[in-house]
Amino acid sequence: MIGSRIVAVGHYQPARVLTNEDLAGMVDTSDEWITSRVGIRTRHVAGPDEPVDELAAHAASKALATAGRTPAEIDLVLVATSTAIDRSPNMAARVAARLGMPGPAVMDINVVCAGFTHALATADHAVRAGGASRVLVVGADKMTDVTDWTDRTTCVLVGDGAGAAVVEACAPGREAGIGPVLWGSVPEMGHAVRIEGTPPRFAQEGQSVYRWAATRLPVIARQACEKAGLAPEDLAGVVLHQANLRIIEPLARRLGAVNAVVARDVTESGNTSAASIPIAFSKLVERGEVSTGDPVLLFGFGGNLSYAGQVVRCP
């Protein structure tokens, strides 16, 4: 089977920035309280006239322009999101319409914070099976739409944004640029992270998530490297779901990726759910902190207590 590779990435964040000082004027919190517990200093917040598909389309347009591809060349659109308010048309169809695509297959993937890495694996599988030759993969969430702004334990965490990747089939004989996925879940702990109710609201059991991430995820992340035939010290970059700096830094250390740049975009973007990995990865590429061909571990985890990770080669 022909493998696949990421040929370009792009990201988009709303212009409005909400600081910890701003939040301290809204709820009983402080900059010191927030930074000491989760490491977040700022987050981007979309306005009421900026729906999820608009965020996604902006990021997708940047990735397509960088790849030198037109929307008409995409035959499959996958959008990872958990904040689509309407059920139909789905978010992928809305993005395709915004971009003027003539008739791609369109699917949404809801695995919350691990959505982008699940969608990337799905794109890779579609290419390998011959079902698609060029795929647009987007992670986009407007978490502020599902946030209780009176709950200081959750409102300090979230931000809005989108990130995208263009995935294409590799040329014959060329090494695959997207490694095998390692994915799974802990269904009995699905209650630990929730977006539910009417209206839907984000809630989590922070200590349960922290303990699970600290104890289970280092081993799982190393297994993702093993599936790619690499040791952690071979990695040039590590992009984990940007949930909490107190989870990201210990997990990266326990993984043993001693030579890797570790994405810490959570400090300026907050938790953007399915958008967090593609935004952070796109920024590493844009700033030149990783180079073309470098191996980077992308590893999503969280909502549903699901996880998915794979090693990719930088575009």
C-alpha angles and dihedrals in degrees: 000000000000114000128221137232140193109251099179143000135200140175141198134197129182117258097239113092121199114202130201088251089056090052091049087064091053105042138011099280142100141212090253093051093050099042094046093052105036108004095235119141103166140007135191118243125200120218127237089264093055108081124188094259091056091054089047094048092052092053092044092051091054093049092048092048091050090049091049090235131133123225089247090065093063116095099178131036120194119184120188110204141136097189101070103132096190122057099211138066086033121228094259091055091049091051091048090051093049090051094045096240112174101221121328125161107261128205137164120213119202112194092128111218093006092048099107096052090046090051092047090052090048090052091050091049092049091052093046091050093049095247094119138013101193123027133186110212118191134180111197133162138164098201092171088071091065099038128113101221091198092060107085093190093065109019092065091059107056138087139162133241149101140241130192143192133196111221122195138176114267119246113259110280094015119125115254115258097204115062128212114291124239109203142159145126146228101234095182089061096047089115091069093081119029143171104184146124134061108312092023115243133189116238134162144178096236099192093049091051092046094051092047093048094046096048106031108029103063091062092045092049091052089051089055088056091048091054088056091050093246136118117229090248088061091064120106093193142016121203112183126177104284098235106126132350089224088063099038100052099047091043091052091049094048090047088062098228091151096162098044133104106235117214112235099174090134088084092067103023106034120210108329094172111214090009096057100084098044092045092050093043092048091052092051090052093044093051092047093241088133125033136219110288095017115139113242128180114225111194126176126189141156127065112081082009084270126151138190131173141170139169113245134185114239117250 
